[in-house]
Amino acid sequence: QVQLVESGGGSVQAGGSLRLSCAASGYASSIYCMAWFRQAPGKEREGVAYNTRGGTTRYADSVKGRITISWDIAKNTVYLQMNTLKPEDTAMYYCAANGGSSCSLLKSIFGYWGQGTQVTVSS
């Protein structure tokens, strides 16, 4: 089992920055892929970015150039640095982990999820 705990959410004005953290515990060494998803009220949960254990990253088109994912494997923690935030970035942000050999921005492949951290961007 893997447990994920997110932190770092909050309220910022447009153009501001936030850094989210997701700490993994339990059988964290089994994780191959870690990702961030977000879900705005009334919308589907969407993938934001992922990071494989080997260092491969991928981003949703809507956040490219503004958001950076990183994974400190020694600390079992993945980060999401978000810059130039926009009101449309407002959502609950979830950390997800997959112990298999695949990685994508599809939520269906992830077996472990955190409880989420709220990000609110005001105009």
Disulfide bonds with the S-S distance in Angstrom:
Cys22-Cys95 2.05
Cys33-Cys103 1.79
